[in-house]
Amino acid sequence: MHMSVSPEIERLIAYLNACGGMDRFESFDANGEPDPVAARATAERLRAQLGANLDVIASVEQSANRVTVTLLVEHATV
C-alpha cells in the first residue's frame, strides 16, 4: 500500500523509526510538577499535524503529563 504524505509527516515517520517506532514526552511545569495541560497541548498539536493520518500512520495517546506517539506503519510502505 502506498500513501502520499507531506514532508512533515515523512520526517515524523523517520523520527519514530529512529526511536524504535515509539516516543514518549513528559511535561513538567516550572516547579518540576507534572503538567497535564502542557501535555494535552502537545498531544493536540501532534494530532493536528497528523490530521487524516492520525491512527493510520501514527497514534497519539495522552495520560496525565505523558504523551506517547506510536508508529503504525513501516517507513517502506509510505
N, C-alpha and C positions, 0 to 999 in steps of 0.2 A: 504494500500500500504506500503510495507516495502522496505527501501533503505539501502544499505550498504554505510556507510560514515566513514571517517577517525576519529580517536580520536580527532584530532584538530577541525574538523567540529562539532563533538558531543559537545565539550567544548563551541564552539561558539553558538550552539543551546541552551545549558543550560544557558549560559550567557544572551542571548537575552530573553529567557523565564523568567529569574530572573528580567529582566528590563521591563517586560510587553510586550515583543515582538518587541521592537524597542529601538535603542540608537542613539544618535546624538553626533558627535565630532566636535568641532570647533578648528581651527588652528590660532594661532597668532604668529607674529614674535617677536624678542627680544624687539622691541619698543612698543609692545602691539597692533600693527596694524593687521588687518585681513591678513592671509597668504594663498591665494588660491593655491599657488604652493605646500605648505606642505599638504593642504587638498587633492589635486589631488594625491599626493604620497600615502597618507593614503587610499584613495579610490581604487587606483590601487593595493595596497598591499592586501586589503581585497578582491578585485575581483580575484586576482591571488590565494589567499588562498581558495576561494570558487570553483574556476575552473569550471568544468562542472556543479556544483551545483548552480552557480550563476543564479538567477531568477527562481530557482527550490526550493531551501531551503531558500534562503535569497536574498534580493535585496540590492544593494549599489548605492546610489544616491549622487552626489556632486553638490552643488550650492555655488559658491564663496568659502568662507573658511569653509563651513559646509558640513559634510558627515553624511548621515543618513543610518543606516543599519536596515532593517526591516525583521523579520522572516516571512516566507511564509508558513511554515508547523508547525504542532503541534509536540512537543517533542515525544509524544507517538507513532506517525506514522513513526518515523525514525528508 
